[in-house]
């Protein structure tokens, strides 16, 4: 079976537009003080920019994973310890904001200060990853 041929530029543009939109939604949620969902959408932004990079570098569809570290390794980005830890932390926002068992506890953790700190990390990671898109 031959690999599926994709329109790389179209798929890249799709993922990048989705990434930018997710970051904009996160900003809107911050304005409304809906902090746990802001972090969830921050996670989506990073996931989607990683998928943009994956498509650009591998010329095929990105894996359907929400694990940011796994995606970053599949992309082949050069991660230092700080970025590795950031991706692990941001990945947790996907799980904690989504699943009922974690959601209540996570919402209590998401103060304005906590969320602002992590959104700063997310924005920095987003910008860094975006500079690597060919």
C-alpha positions, -999 to +999 in steps of 0.1 A: +000+000+000+015+034-010+014+063+013-013+089+008-003+119-012-014+151+005-014+188-006+013+198+019+008+236+016-029+233+021-026+210+051+001+232+066-021+263+061-050+245+078-031+235+109-015+269+112-048+287+109-063+264+135-033+270+158-036+308+155-073+306+162-069+284+193-044+310+207-069+338+200-097+318+218-073+313+247-068+351+249-106+357+248-110+332+276-083+349+297-103+382+293-134+364+306-114+349+335-122+314+322-087+302+331-089+264+329-103+266+293-078+293+284-050+268+292-069+240+274-070+262+242-033+271+248-026+234+246-046+231+214-025+260+199+007+242+206-006+209+194-017+224+162+015+244+155+034+211+161+012+194+136+019+222+111+056+215+116+051+178+113+034+182+079+060+206+067+089+183+076+075+149+068+051+158+039+024+136+054-005+139+078+004+145+114-003+118+140-035+121+159-019+126+193-025+152+220+009+144+237+030+175+229+063+159+238+056+129+216+046+152+188+077+174+192+099+143+191+081+131+160+086+165+144+123+165+153+125+198+171+156+204+193+143+206+228+162+217+258+152+207+294+131+238+299+111+233+267+107+196+274+092+204+309+070+231+294+055+206+268+049+180+296+031+207+317+011+220+288+000+185+278-015+181+312-038+210+305-055+189+279-063+161+303-071+182+333-095+205+315-112+178+296-119+149+320-145+153+348-123+136+375-096+162+371-117+192+360-129+205+394-095+203+410-078+218+380-103+247+379-094+255+416-057+256+406-062+280+377-059+313+394-053+345+374-016+344+384-011+307+376-028+309+343-010+341+332+023+325+340+015+294+319-001+314+291+032+334+289+050+300+285+025+289+259+029+321+239+067+318+240+066+282+229+041+290+201+063+318+188+094+296+189+077+268+171+062+291+145+097+304+136+106+269+126+079+265+100+095+266+065 
